[in-house]
């Protein structure tokens, strides 16, 4: 399920990168995306493994859960700033 979810989101991320970057910088944006993905594949297991050894696995889950909750709240607020256009009756 995780692979399916990540694979279905990839086209949207690529489209977003092409929309928000200047035309001359598309390659740089895609390179930075790939670099971030590869770096996180190496760093995240080491980071979470170290944190789990220090504070325990239960504490680590609570920290990650709070971070996800905070990010969801921020994303929700960003959506309020840009309401979807509703069709006009007329």
Secondary structure by P-SEA (a helix, b strand, c coil): caaaaaaaaaaaaaaaaaaacccccaaaaaaaaaaaaaaaaccaaaaaaaaaaaccaaaaaaaaaaaaaaaaaaaaaaaaaccccccccc
